[in-house]
């Protein structure tokens, strides 16, 4: 049997693709809004984190 035949037997399975699409779109919309609203100083601080010597 194919995998899709197992999914057809589950009641209400058609809602999962819609929910996952909404979650996917919402995540990237929130990240995009965060990127455009972040302060330039915070971006510079995050850019330099790998270069900082934290061992003292």
C-alpha positions as CSV (number, residue, x, y, z in Angstrom):
1,X,0.0,0.0,0.0
2,X,1.1,3.5,-0.6
3,X,1.6,6.0,2.2
4,X,-1.2,8.2,0.9
5,X,-3.8,5.5,1.5
6,X,-2.9,5.5,5.2
7,X,-3.4,9.3,5.3
8,X,-6.8,9.0,3.6
9,X,-8.1,6.9,6.5
10,X,-7.3,9.5,9.1
11,X,-10.3,11.8,9.9
12,X,-9.6,15.5,9.5
13,X,-6.1,15.0,8.0
14,X,-6.7,17.7,5.4
15,X,-6.3,20.4,8.0
16,X,-2.6,19.6,8.6
17,X,-1.2,21.0,5.4
18,X,-3.2,24.3,5.9
19,X,-2.0,24.6,9.5
20,X,1.6,23.9,8.5
21,X,1.5,26.5,5.7
22,X,0.1,29.1,8.0
23,X,2.8,28.4,10.6
24,X,5.5,28.5,7.9
25,X,4.3,31.8,6.6
26,X,3.8,33.3,10.0
27,X,7.4,32.4,11.1
28,X,9.0,34.0,8.1
29,X,6.7,37.1,8.3
30,X,7.7,37.5,12.0
31,X,11.4,37.1,11.2
32,X,11.2,39.6,8.3
33,X,9.5,42.1,10.5
34,X,12.1,41.6,13.2
35,X,14.9,42.1,10.8
36,X,13.5,45.4,9.6
37,X,12.8,46.7,13.1
38,X,16.1,45.7,14.8
39,X,18.4,48.5,15.8
40,X,21.6,49.0,13.7
41,X,23.8,48.8,16.9
42,X,22.3,45.4,17.8
43,X,23.2,44.2,14.3
44,X,26.8,45.4,14.6
45,X,27.0,43.7,18.0
46,X,25.7,40.4,16.6
47,X,28.0,40.6,13.7
48,X,31.1,40.9,15.9
49,X,30.1,38.2,18.4
50,X,32.2,35.4,16.6
51,X,35.2,37.7,16.5
52,X,35.3,38.7,20.2
53,X,37.7,37.1,22.5
54,X,35.7,36.0,25.5
55,X,38.5,34.0,27.1
56,X,40.2,36.1,29.8
